[in-house]
Amino acid sequence: MKEKEIFQAAIILLITVFLVKTLIPFYTGSMMPLVVLSGSMTPMMLPGDMIIEKSVDPGELKVGDVIAFYPPGKENTVATKDSTVITKENTLVTHRIISLEEGKERRFQTKGDANNAQDDFKILASNVKGKLIFVIPFAGYLPDTVKKNKNILLFTVILPAGLIIFDEIRAILLYSNPAKARKVEKEQKKIARRTSYVVKGKRLAAFILITGILFTGVVAHNLGENGHVVLQKEQTIKNQGFFSQVYVLTPDDYEQRIAINFWYGVITPDNETRVTVPENTPAIISSVPYILPVFWIISLSEINPYFPVFAEIGFYTFLSMLFLLPLWYRKSIVGRKNKIKFRRLFAEWKRALHLT
């Protein structure tokens, strides 16, 4: 087997393993997608976002975790930032744990990050259905959009599926004739041997350098304080950039996060916010432009306060490279140029010998 075929097989294997590991939990029910309906957890997740919840042992949950649960009672009123939403028994609510009680069965006090008051009920461990692990921005709008607009369903599902089916039928008809099939396979092997994919390395490196510098300048101009600080009783965080800014405060003692009033948030340009904290609290500040979802920034900042900076630069540089793909990556068929040159040379030779 050639090196190219081995490489392709390895890529296919890795993709297959990734898909299996990703999809099996959804099939077994250990992971489930949910659509955000209210603004009670704004700005970490917005209405229309899709969130992924993972089944978890309630005994492993701690203060600060965001959980999905069934509220007690057949019908409950849950306060949101802007209005009141009636939540039915089969509707899950996703809020943050702010305290817990040990006992015969664990009980959790929850609160929406954007709500002024905690929930007026406590959640039994048996009612907890999962823990938030990921947010996909705006993906929750897709099912409704497809349902309302049949053209989207046509162009995104029916038409591609029809083309695949048509191609398979054509292949079946083609290979039903052994002689024709052998001829096609022979021609395809010839094309495969002559086909190569060329990466223009110098051009790619130049694009990465230019876009990397550009996005580094954009992000650096909008950075606030990043690193380890000792927070005072009232900490003022300013945004002097031209983008909205996301800040995240992570105390050395992780569970102290709940004691900080507005430990994360979004600040509009040329504005500031005041955060109330227990005095002399050692913490890490991560502050970056609001060009990635807030949940992603929070998750990255928990690893390292500078990770969101690198992620924003890397993410948008990568998107730029995809957009510029035709300029640095092309398909080349070996022999095509040689054939053209040979024909031109042959024509000149005929003219020189006065054959034309």
C-alpha positions in Angstrom: 0.0 0.0 0.0 1.4 3.4 -1.0 2.2 6.1 1.6 -0.7 8.3 0.3 -3.2 5.5 0.8 -1.9 4.7 4.3 -2.2 8.4 5.2 -5.8 8.5 3.8 -6.7 5.4 5.7 -5.3 6.8 9.0 -7.3 10.1 8.5 -10.5 8.1 7.8 -9.9 5.9 10.9 -9.3 9.0 13.1 -12.5 10.7 11.8 -14.5 7.5 12.4 -13.2 7.1 16.0 -14.0 10.8 16.7 -17.5 10.4 15.3 -18.2 7.2 17.2 -16.9 8.7 20.5 -18.9 11.8 19.9 -22.2 10.3 18.8 -22.5 7.2 21.0 -23.1 9.3 24.2 -26.0 11.1 22.5 -27.4 7.7 21.4 -27.1 6.2 24.9 -28.5 9.3 26.5 -25.4 10.1 28.6 -25.3 13.4 26.7 -28.2 15.5 25.4 -28.6 18.7 23.4 -30.9 21.4 24.8 -32.0 24.8 23.3 -31.8 27.9 25.5 -35.3 29.5 25.7 -34.8 32.3 28.3 -32.2 34.9 29.2 -31.7 33.8 32.8 -28.1 32.7 32.1 -27.1 35.7 29.9 -24.4 36.4 28.8 -22.8 33.0 29.2 -25.5 31.4 27.0 -28.1 33.3 25.0 -31.6 32.4 23.9 -31.3 30.4 20.7 -28.0 28.8 21.7 -27.7 25.0 21.9 -26.1 23.6 25.0 -24.8 20.1 25.7 -25.5 18.5 29.0 -23.7 15.4 30.3 -25.1 12.9 32.8 -23.2 13.2 36.1 -23.2 11.6 39.6 -25.0 14.3 41.8 -22.5 13.4 44.5 -19.7 14.9 42.3 -21.4 18.2 41.8 -20.0 21.3 43.5 -20.9 24.9 44.1 -20.4 26.8 40.8 -21.5 24.0 38.5 -24.3 24.7 35.9 -26.9 21.9 36.0 -30.0 20.9 34.0 -32.9 19.9 36.2 -36.7 19.4 36.4 -38.2 22.0 38.8 -40.4 20.5 41.5 -44.1 20.4 41.0 -46.2 20.0 37.9 -46.0 23.7 36.9 -43.4 26.2 38.3 -42.8 29.9 37.8 -39.2 30.7 37.1 -38.1 34.3 37.2 -35.9 35.4 34.3 -34.0 38.7 33.7 -36.8 40.4 31.6 -40.0 38.6 32.4 -41.6 35.5 34.0 -41.6 32.2 32.2 -44.0 29.3 33.1 -42.0 26.1 33.1 -43.9 22.8 32.6 -42.9 19.5 34.2 -41.2 18.1 31.1 -39.1 21.3 30.5 -35.6 21.3 31.8 -34.1 24.4 33.5 -30.3 25.1 33.4 -29.1 27.2 36.3 -26.0 27.5 38.5 -25.5 25.8 41.9 -24.9 28.6 44.5 -25.1 26.3 47.6 -25.9 22.7 48.6 -27.1 20.7 51.5 -26.0 17.3 52.5 -28.5 14.8 53.9 -30.4 11.7 53.0 -30.6 13.1 49.6 -28.5 16.0 48.4 -30.3 19.3 47.7 -29.1 22.2 45.5 -29.9 25.8 45.7 -29.7 27.3 42.2 -29.8 30.7 40.5 -29.7 32.1 37.0 -26.6 34.2 36.5 -28.7 37.1 35.1 -31.4 36.9 37.8 -31.4 39.1 40.8 -32.8 36.5 43.1 -32.1 32.8 43.7 -34.7 30.2 42.6 -37.5 29.9 45.1 -37.1 26.1 45.4 -34.3 23.6 46.0 -33.4 20.7 43.7 -33.2 17.1 44.8 -30.3 15.1 43.5 -32.7 12.8 41.8 -34.1 15.7 39.7 -30.7 16.6 38.3 -30.4 15.4 34.7 -27.0 16.7 33.7 -24.2 19.2 33.9 -23.4 21.8 31.3 -20.2 21.0 29.3 -20.5 23.0 26.1 -22.4 25.8 24.3 -22.9 26.1 20.5 -23.9 29.7 19.6 -27.3 30.1 17.7 -27.5 26.4 16.8 -30.9 26.2 18.5 -32.4 28.4 15.8 -31.7 25.9 13.1 -34.6 23.4 13.7 -37.2 26.3 13.8 -35.6 27.9 10.8 -35.8 24.7 8.8 -39.3 24.1 9.9 -40.5 27.5 8.9 -38.5 27.8 5.6 -38.9 24.7 3.4 -36.3 26.0 1.0 -33.5 25.6 3.6 -34.6 22.0 4.1 -34.5 21.5 0.3 -31.0 22.9 -0.2 -29.4 21.6 3.0 -30.9 18.1 3.2 -33.1 16.9 0.3 -30.9 18.2 -2.6 -27.6 16.9 -1.3 -29.2 13.5 -0.3 -30.7 13.3 -3.8 -27.4 14.0 -5.5 -25.7 11.2 -3.4 -28.5 8.8 -4.3 -28.3 9.7 -8.0 -24.5 9.2 -7.9 -24.9 5.8 -6.3 -27.5 4.7 -8.9 -25.2 5.9 -11.7 -22.3 3.9 -10.2 -24.4 0.8 -10.0 -25.5 1.1 -13.6 -21.9 1.8 -14.7 -20.4 -1.2 -12.9 -23.1 -3.5 -14.1 -21.1 -3.7 -17.4 -17.8 -5.4 -16.5 -15.9 -4.2 -19.6 -17.0 -0.6 -19.1 -16.3 -0.8 -15.4 -12.7 -2.0 -16.0 -12.2 0.8 -18.5 -13.5 3.4 -16.1 -11.3 2.1 -13.2 -8.3 2.1 -15.5 -8.9 5.7 -16.4 -9.5 6.7 -12.8 -6.2 5.1 -11.8 -4.4 7.1 -14.5 -5.9 10.3 -13.3 -5.1 9.5 -9.6 -1.5 8.8 -10.5 -1.2 12.2 -12.3 -3.1 14.1 -9.7 -1.3 15.9 -6.8 -2.3 18.6 -4.4 0.2 21.4 -4.0 0.5 23.6 -0.9 2.2 26.9 -1.7 4.2 27.0 1.6 5.7 30.4 1.3 2.4 32.0 0.4 0.6 30.2 3.2 3.3 31.3 5.7 2.9 34.9 4.5 -0.9 34.8 4.9 -0.6 33.3 8.4 2.0 35.9 9.4 0.0 38.9 8.1 -3.4 37.8 9.5 -1.8 36.7 12.8 -0.3 40.1 13.2 -3.5 41.8 12.3 -5.7 39.8 14.8 -3.0 40.1 17.5 -3.2 43.9 17.1 -7.0 43.8 17.3 -7.0 41.6 20.4 -4.0 43.3 22.1 -5.6 46.8 21.7 -8.7 45.6 23.6 -7.0 43.7 26.4 -7.6 44.7 30.0 -5.7 43.5 33.0 -4.7 39.8 32.7 -2.9 37.8 35.3 -2.9 37.3 39.1 -4.1 40.2 41.3 -5.5 40.8 44.8 -9.0 42.0 44.5 -10.2 44.9 46.7 -13.7 45.1 48.2 -14.9 47.1 45.2 -12.9 46.3 42.0 -13.4 48.5 38.9 -12.9 46.9 35.5 -12.6 49.3 32.6 -12.9 48.8 28.8 -11.0 51.4 26.9 -11.0 49.4 23.6 -13.3 49.7 20.6 -14.8 46.1 21.0 -17.1 44.9 23.8 -15.0 43.1 26.4 -15.5 39.9 28.4 -13.9 39.7 31.8 -13.6 36.6 34.0 -12.5 36.6 37.7 -11.2 33.2 39.0 -10.4 33.3 42.7 -7.6 31.0 44.0 -10.2 29.3 46.1 -12.6 28.3 43.3 -15.7 28.1 45.6 -15.3 31.8 46.5 -16.4 32.6 42.9 -20.0 32.6 44.0 -19.3 35.3 46.7 -18.1 37.7 43.9 -21.0 39.8 42.6 -20.7 39.6 38.8 -17.6 37.4 38.6 -17.9 37.5 34.8 -19.6 39.8 32.4 -19.5 41.9 29.2 -18.4 45.6 29.2 -19.4 47.8 26.3 -16.7 50.1 24.7 -15.5 53.1 26.8 -17.4 51.8 29.8 -16.6 50.2 33.1 -18.2 47.9 35.7 -17.8 47.6 39.4 -17.5 44.2 41.0 -18.1 43.6 44.7 -15.8 40.9 46.3 -14.6 39.8 49.7 -11.7 42.1 50.6 -8.1 41.0 49.7 -9.2 38.1 47.5 -6.4 36.6 45.5 -7.7 35.9 42.0 -6.8 35.7 38.3 -8.3 38.2 35.8 -8.8 37.3 32.2 -10.1 40.1 29.9 -10.4 39.8 26.2 -12.5 41.2 23.3 -16.0 39.8 22.9 -15.3 38.0 19.6 -15.8 34.4 21.0 -18.8 33.1 22.9 -18.7 33.9 26.6 -18.9 30.3 27.7 -15.8 29.5 25.6 -13.9 32.4 27.1 -14.8 31.3 30.6 -13.8 27.7 30.0 -10.4 28.7 28.5 -9.7 31.2 31.2 -10.1 28.5 33.9 -7.1 26.7 32.3 -4.9 29.8 31.9 -5.8 33.6 31.9 -4.0 34.0 28.5 -5.6 31.0 26.7 -8.6 33.1 25.5 -6.2 35.6 23.9 -4.4 32.8 22.0 -7.7 31.1 21.1 -9.1 34.3 19.6 -6.0 35.0 17.5 -5.7 31.4 16.4 -9.4 30.9 15.7 -9.8 33.9 13.4 -6.4 33.3 11.7 -7.6 29.7 10.9 -10.9 31.0 9.5 -9.0 33.5 7.3 -6.8 30.6 6.0 -10.0 28.7 5.1 -11.3 31.7 3.3 -8.0 32.2 1.4 -7.7 28.4 0.6 -7.8 28.8 -3.2 -4.7 31.2 -3.0 -2.4 28.7 -1.2 -3.8 25.2 -2.0 -4.5 23.9 -5.5 -5.0 20.7 -7.4 -2.4 19.8 -10.0 -2.5 17.1 -12.7 1.0 16.0 -13.6 1.6 15.7 -17.3 -1.0 18.2 -18.4 1.5 21.0 -18.9 4.0 18.6 -20.5 1.3 17.6 -23.0 0.6 21.2 -23.9 4.3 21.9 -24.3 4.7 18.9 -26.5 1.8 19.9 -28.7 3.2 23.4 -29.1 6.7 22.0 -29.8 5.3 19.6 -32.4 3.4 22.4 -34.2 6.5 24.5 -34.4 8.5 21.5 -35.7 6.0 20.9 -38.4 6.1 24.6 -39.4 9.9 24.5 -39.5 9.8 21.6 -41.9 7.1 23.2 -44.0 4.7 20.4 -43.3 1.9 22.8 -42.6 
